[in-house]
Amino acid sequence: MAHLLNSSFTPTPTTTLRRPHHPLTAPTTRRPTQIHAKIREIFMPALSSTMTEGKIVSWIKSEGDKLSKGESVVVVESDKADMDVETFYDGYLAAIMVEEGGVAAVGSAIALLAESEDEIAQAVYKAKNQSASAPAPAQASASAPEPAQASAPATAPAQTLAPALASAPARVASAHPASEGGKRVVASPYAKKLAKELNVDLGLVVGSGPMGRVVAKDVEAAAVAAALAVAEPGKAVAEPVKPDGVELGSVVPFTTMQGAVSRNMVESLAVPTFRVGYTITTDALDALYKKIKPKGVTMTALLAKATALALAKHPVVNSSCRDGKSFTYNSNINVAVAVAIDGGLITPVLQNADKVDIYSLSRKWKELVDKARAKQLQPHEYTTGTFTLSNLGMFGVDRFDAILPPGTGAIMAVGASEPTVVATKDGRIGMKTQMQVNVTADHRVIYGADLAQFLQTLAKIIEDPKDLTF
């Protein structure tokens, strides 16, 4: 039997346009590559430094498909993003060992790649033997139910929708143009996720994307068509739709991203932290924002810029302690900003925020947010922050405390700017717009006086923001 080889893969974001690739190597504990081997294992790659397992979002190729070097094979959901995994070898996708929706540990085999068609049968036999010797499914991670278990509850509703979809010829067809003669339907990861949520049979949906690829809007249209078809004329809806599709009383396992957030939050409990609050007048900042907003400047970019300039004068607040025995004065000021996305939280990073002009910083922020919501961020775009901002002011929250992300020295929680009655210097009563900020810091490295001085500097910059536009 041919020896198994370690395959190297290149993760790239799931997008129509190709992105720069980041080669990943197989774990060093595996046996070295040998020239004469005919079958190679496709491993679950480590797409970030914090990733311990990955979820198969979708297989781009089907079993038996011929692969060329550089082709995307599978879409993997890491702890923060969906990434294409590409092969460095020509061959045939002989056997898929982890189906869509399944979870595998980093470095474990998810498929077998045969060098020629003659080795496919041998690879399939090998895959079956490995599956038979694997632990029982009951021992699998509770956060990742087997695909069969996950899809079982959706069977009945899907059977109800199928006839309705068949009666809407404008949106469906008996033979899907992107299904390649009965093989897997070609659809975007989000479209597949949406189809499961809406109980839509992707095999009956006509895709409007490139090469007939099914996209989210196709699934939504099919769901609407199905609902109209099954609804009886004149009959009111018997049951109100649950908010956000929530099934009350149900137990929902963490997504990959939620699992990563959970681990980080638990890890943060080991760090001794303290909190310092400060009130900052924002009238001048608001006036500046109103003036330059038409040029594409965002308030987030202004706050990040002001924070970065203050950090430049107080480098200890931009430092970090990782081993409990020493700390690092970070050479760059990279401001991470918390963003809520579907199913979790991520912190895109504005790198060198103290050196980049406000207009470029705003354009970069908009780009990062779009990529974050599409789950297309590269690891260096969300793992390199040295200081974090969390802003709930847009929701009217006046003050809150934030949890310190592991590996950083401080995080600042920003509340809403609100008109406030204040006493003026001459003893009269006046009105000013003010916001509350609260900083949570690692007390092993940063002390109360450090934060107080940093916040004083930040307040001066915000209350006289002329330096923000340089």
C-alpha positions, -999 to 999 in steps of 0.1 A, spaced: 0 0 0 13 34 -9 25 57 19 3 86 30 17 120 23 12 153 41 -4 179 19 2 216 22 -27 239 16 -33 276 10 -63 293 28 -78 322 10 -110 341 17 -142 329 0 -147 355 -26 -151 355 -64 -118 373 -68 -86 355 -58 -68 368 -28 -31 364 -18 -25 330 -4 -9 320 29 7 286 26 2 263 56 23 232 63 11 200 78 20 192 115 57 183 120 47 152 138 36 136 106 60 115 85 80 134 59 69 136 23 80 108 0 82 110 -37 68 75 -45 35 78 -26 3 79 -46 -23 89 -20 -21 120 2 -42 131 32 -59 165 31 -55 179 65 -76 205 84 -53 235 82 -46 260 110 -60 292 96 -51 313 127 -29 311 157 -59 304 180 -76 279 158 -78 244 173 -105 229 151 -124 238 120 -158 233 105 -164 222 70 -187 248 55 -189 233 20 -170 210 -3 -163 229 -36 -152 197 -53 -170 163 -52 -156 128 -48 -140 117 -81 -133 152 -93 -99 159 -109 -79 186 -91 -52 209 -104 -26 225 -83 -39 258 -68 -76 248 -71 -100 254 -41 -112 221 -26 -131 230 5 -144 260 24 -134 258 61 -149 280 89 -122 290 114 -128 308 146 -133 341 129 -137 337 91 -145 313 62 -115 304 41 -110 285 9 -84 257 12 -64 250 -20 -42 220 -29 -6 222 -40 -9 189 -58 -26 175 -90 -48 145 -85 -83 132 -78 -105 139 -47 -109 102 -38 -127 102 -5 -143 129 17 -138 119 53 -156 148 70 -189 159 55 -203 194 53 -211 207 87 -187 183 104 -159 195 127 -123 183 126 -92 190 148 -64 210 132 -40 185 116 -65 157 112 -74 142 79 -106 155 62 -102 138 28 -79 117 6 -63 128 -26 -53 101 -52 -26 108 -77 -44 89 -105 -78 73 -111 -63 39 -104 -56 48 -68 -92 61 -61 -106 27 -51 -75 21 -28 -81 56 -12 -118 49 -6 -109 16 11 -83 34 32 -109 60 42 -134 34 52 -108 16 74 -99 49 91 -136 57 97 -142 23 112 -113 27 136 -123 62 146 -141 69 179 -178 65 179 -198 96 169 -212 99 204 -177 109 215 -175 138 191 -176 174 202 -210 185 216 -205 218 198 -206 201 164 -235 176 159 -233 151 131 -247 164 98 -273 136 98 -285 147 132 -285 183 123 -305 178 92 -331 154 106 -354 180 121 -355 198 88 -366 168 67 -403 172 72 -405 210 65 -382 205 35 -407 179 21 -435 205 25 -415 231 7 -404 210 -22 -438 207 -40 -443 244 -35 -410 252 -50 -417 229 -79 -448 250 -87 -428 282 -91 -411 278 -125 -396 313 -124 -373 303 -95 -369 265 -97 -361 237 -121 -361 200 -120 -324 200 -131 -302 225 -113 -277 241 -138 -250 242 -111 -256 207 -98 -234 190 -125 -257 161 -132 -268 153 -97 -236 161 -78 -234 186 -50 -252 219 -57 -228 248 -62 -238 275 -37 -222 301 -15 -216 291 21 -241 317 33 -267 305 8 -263 270 22 -266 282 58 -297 302 48 -313 273 30 -310 252 62 -326 279 82 -354 284 58 -358 247 49 -353 253 12 -341 224 -10 -310 238 -28 -315 212 -55 -346 230 -67 -333 265 -67 -319 282 -99 -288 301 -91 -282 336 -104 -245 338 -95 -215 330 -117 -218 296 -135 -253 291 -120 -239 294 -84 -268 298 -58 -265 329 -38 -284 341 -7 -310 362 -27 -319 330 -47 -327 311 -15 -347 340 0 -367 343 -32 -374 305 -33 -385 306 4 -409 335 -4 -423 316 -34 -428 285 -14 -446 303 14 -469 319 -11 -476 286 -28 -485 267 4 -506 295 19 -543 291 14 -562 321 0 -580 342 27 -565 322 55 -546 342 81 -513 330 94 -520 307 124 -488 312 143 -467 344 145 -431 342 133 -406 338 161 -381 366 164 -350 359 144 -361 323 139 -354 315 176 -369 282 188 -378 289 224 -367 262 248 -341 247 223 -305 240 231 -282 255 205 -245 245 203 -219 272 199 -207 281 164 -170 280 158 -168 317 164 -188 316 195 -166 288 208 -135 309 202 -151 339 220 -160 317 249 -125 304 253 -110 339 251 -134 352 277 -126 323 301 -89 329 295 -93 366 304 -105 356 339 -69 346 347 -57 382 343 -59 406 373 -77 437 359 -90 470 372 -111 498 357 -109 536 355 -136 559 341 -134 594 327 -158 620 313 -148 638 281 -165 668 265 -171 661 228 -185 694 214 -154 701 194 -151 665 181 -188 665 171 -182 698 152 -152 683 134 -170 652 125 -199 671 111 -175 691 89 -155 662 75 -182 634 74 -191 643 38 -155 633 29 -160 598 41 -147 601 76 -163 579 103 -166 586 140 -149 552 147 -119 563 127 -118 596 147 -119 578 180 -93 553 169 -70 581 157 -74 601 190 -67 569 210 -36 561 190 -22 596 194 -27 593 232 -11 558 233 19 572 215 25 594 246 18 566 270 34 535 256 29 514 288 -9 515 281 -1 500 247 21 472 262 11 436 268 20 407 292 17 371 279 38 350 302 32 366 336 70 372 339 77 401 315 59 426 293 64 440 259 64 477 248 47 471 214 65 488 185 33 495 166 0 511 177 -27 488 163 -61 498 174 -86 469 173 -123 478 173 -150 454 184 -177 447 157 -208 426 162 -215 403 133 -240 375 127 -232 347 153 -204 364 172 -179 392 177 -147 401 159 -121 429 163 -108 442 130 -75 460 135 -65 495 123 -28 491 121 -4 520 128 -34 542 135 -12 569 149 6 573 116 -22 569 91 -42 600 81 -78 602 91 -91 598 55 -71 567 48 -80 553 82 -117 558 75 -115 540 41 -96 512 57 -122 508 85 -150 506 60 -131 479 41 -124 459 73 -161 461 84 -173 448 50 -148 420 51 -157 411 87 -194 408 79 -186 387 49 -163 365 71 -134 373 48 -108 388 71 -73 375 70 -58 365 104 -35 395 105 -65 417 102 -80 407 135 -52 392 156 -27 420 157 -44 445 179 -24 461 208 -53 482 222 -90 476 218 -120 499 215 -156 488 222 -182 514 213 -219 510 223 -227 547 221 -247 542 188 -272 522 209 -276 549 234 -256 531 261 -241 558 284 -215 536 301 -203 500 304 -173 479 312 -155 458 287 -137 425 292 -99 426 285 -90 405 254 -62 380 262 -27 391 251 -34 429 253 -29 455 280 -61 475 279 -95 479 263 -117 511 264 -154 511 265 -170 541 249 -205 554 257 -228 578 239 -222 615 237 -252 632 254 -261 668 263 -252 674 299 -259 702 323 -226 714 338 -212 742 360 -190 766 341 -158 781 354 -175 813 363 -200 795 385 -229 795 360 -249 766 346 -242 756 310 -248 728 286 -220 705 271 -220 673 252 -201 647 271 -193 610 269 -182 584 294 -152 561 287 -141 533 310 -108 515 305 -102 480 317 -64 472 321 -40 444 331 -28 455 366 3 434 362 17 460 338 -5 491 339 -13 510 371 -39 535 381 -17 565 375 -8 552 341 -45 551 330 -53 584 346 -25 602 327 -35 584 295 -72 595 299 -62 631 306 -42 631 273 -70 615 254 -95 641 268 -72 670 256 -69 655 221 -107 650 218 -116 684 233 -91 701 209 -91 678 179 -70 699 155 -43 672 154 -67 645 142 -68 658 106 -30 659 101 
